Every structure is written in C-alpha cells, then in structure tokens.
Amino acid sequence: QVNEKGGQFLEAPVSGSKGPAHGGSLIFLCAGSESIYKDTVVQSSLDAMGKATHFFGKEVGHGTRAKLVVNSLMGTMMAAFGESLSLAQSVGLDGSKMLEVIGQGAVQSPMYALKGPKMLKGDHSPNFPLQHAHKDMKLAVDMAKEAGVEYAVTEGAEELFREAREDADLKVAEEDFSAVFKSICKKS
C-alpha cells in the first residue's frame, strides 16, 4: 500500500532483546525498499543500534519471516535445553555440573551460558517474555504449514510454550521465555 501511494517502506525487525539493545548489538532483519536500506543515514542509524544488518529482498514481510525462523529456533533450543536440565536433575545429576559439561561441548551456546545458571536458580526475569516467544513460535509453525515444510520438532516445542503460557498456577506468561523450564519441571 505504501508503494502504491508513491512512498517507500523498509521493515527492520530485530533479533536481540534487552541486553543487545542496551549494548548496541541488535541484528536487523530488513526487507522492502533497497534504496532506503542502502541510504547512508539509515545505515549509520542501524549501525549505531546493532552489530549487523541483513537485507532479505524487496518483498516486505521477509524480514519478519527471518525473525520468526530465528525466534522459533531459539524457542525450540530453549525447550530442549529445559527438558535436558530437567532430565539431568531428575536422575540425580547436578544441574550446575551439567551446565559446565554442555558449555564445553559441541552444543555450547551463548544462550545456554546466559540462561542456564538463572534457570537453575529460578530466575526468569524477563528479557524476552514467554508469551512473545510463544506467539512467534506459533506464527512460525503456521508459516511452515503454509509452506509445506516439516516442522514437527518446533511444533512440539511450541506446544510446551503454549502449555506454560496457559498454566494458571505457574503464571509465567510475562516471565522470560526460559520459564518454559518451570512448566517442564512441573510436568516431570
């Protein structure tokens, strides 16, 4: 609609939450007008707020699709991480020791290093609220269905997030998305 009326539009959803926003290390996922994207003022503004910009083409919506892919992967990783920590503790393994092992191996992740110790302490202060993570995961699952793409693992993780969000006893919808761990532990 903007283009039809002679205007130009650039979408620029971000990957990153509070910490990256404060530190100027967001990742911009852009689509729309390439001339706006390449504009030096726009680039300098994005550079001031972020560590990277990516252009996904002229079709508005592709930046949002990229964000949904990233956030659904992140949610799926968090659900698997929560299940693994719950399993470890349920079979008598020390959660902190498991975080150390995970941090030294091929599955190490900055997200696990940041969230793991907080999860074990029950600290789910929101950086990316669980309800927003769930929304993005649901949208990504729907996008995958429309595209005819197998997305069963993420679909299972989305269900865990939905259950956590809807749990009236836990009340974790506004807590960090790592609070899916509380729901997993409750069910275990």
N, C-alpha and C positions, 0 to 999 in steps of 0.2 A: 504494500500500500504506500509506503514512503516513496519508493522508486516511481510508482505510478503518478505521484504528485510532484515529481521533479526533485525530490530530496534524495539524500544518501543516508545509509544506515550501516553501522558496524556493531555487531554484538561482540561482547568481550566477557563472557563468564570466566570465573577464576577457579583454579584448583589451588586450595590452600585455605586455612582457617585463621583464627585469631593470631597465632604466633607468626606465621608467614606474612600476614597483613601488617602487623606491627614492625616486622623486620624488613619489609620491602622485598619479600621473596615469593610473592604470588606468581602463579603461572597463568597467563592469559590465553584463552582458547577462543580465537576470533574467527568471525565469518561475516561476509557482507561486502561492503564497498572496499575494494582493494586500494583505491586511491586514498581513502581515509586511513586505512591501515598503514600505508606507506608514508603518510604525512609526517614530517619531522616533529611537529608539535605533539601529535598523537603518540608517536614512538617514544619521544622523550618522557611523556607523561606515563606511559605504560612502563618504561624502563625505571622510572622513579619509584613505582609501586611494586615492581615484580622483577624476578630473575630471568624470566623467559616469556616470549610471546610466540604463538603459533597461529598461522593463518590456514583455515580449513576450506577456503574457497568462497565463492561469491554467494552461495546459497545460504541465506540467513537460516539458522537452525542447526547448522553443522557444528558450530562452537558449543551449543547446548548439548548436542548429541555426544560430542567428545567428553564433555563434563559428566554426562550420565554414564558413559563407559568407564571413566576413571573412578567415579564415586561408587559404581556398582562393584567394581573390582576391589576397592578399598573396603566396602562393607562385607563382601564375601571373605576377604582376608581376615577381617576382624572377627567374623562369626567362627571361622575355622580356628583362629587363634584362641578365642574364648572356649571353644569345645576342647581344644588340646590342653589348655591350662586346667580346665575343669576335670578332664580325664586324669591328668597328672596328679592333681590333688586328691582325687577320689581313690586312686590306687596307692596312696601313701607317699607320693613323691613331693619333695619340697618345691613349691612354686618358684621361689627365687632362684634356686639351682637350675630349674628348667629354663628360666629366662636367660640365665648365663649360657647354657648349652645352645639354646636357639640363637642367641646373639653371636655365637662363634661359628655357626654352620652356614650351609648354603641357603637356608631360609631366612637368614638375618634380614631385618627390615628396620628402617628408622622408625616406622610406626610402632613396631613391636617394642623397640627400645624405649620409646617415649611413653607408650600406653601401658605396657606390661606391669611395671612396678606400681603404677597408680591403680590398675585393676586389682592387683593382689591386696592393696590397702583399702579397696572400696571407694577410691576417689574417682568420681566420674564428673568432675566439674566440667561444664560444657565448653568445648571449643567448636564442635560440630554436633549439634543436638541430634539425638537418636531419631526423633520424628522427622527431621530433614533428611537424614541418611536413608531412612525407610522410604520416604517419598521418592528420592532419586533412584533407589533400587527398584521400586515398583514401576516407575517410568521406564527404567532400562529393561526390565523384564517384558513390559508391554511392547517396547521398541523392538526387542529381539523376536517376540512372537510375530509382530507385523512384518519383520524382515525374513521370517522363516529360519531363524538361527537357533540352534540348540543352546539353551542357557539354563539347563537343569540345576547346575551347582549353585548359580546365583539365585535361581528361583527358590531353592531350599533355604539359602541364607536370608532372602527377603522374607520368607515365612517366619524365620526366627526373629527378625527385626519387628515384624508385624505383631507377633505374639508378645514381645517385650513392650512395644508401644501401647498395646491394648490392655496390659496387665494392670488392673485397678489396684492391686495390692502393692506392686513394686513402684508404680508411679515414676517411671524412668524416661518418659517421652521427651522431657526437656533436659535430661542429663546428657552427658556426652555419649556418642554412639558406642563407645566401649562398654556402656552399661548393658549391652546385649549379654555380656558375661553374667550379670546378675540373673537374668532370665534363664540362661543355660544352666547355671548352678542350681537354681530353684527347681528345675525340671530333673536334675540329675540325682 
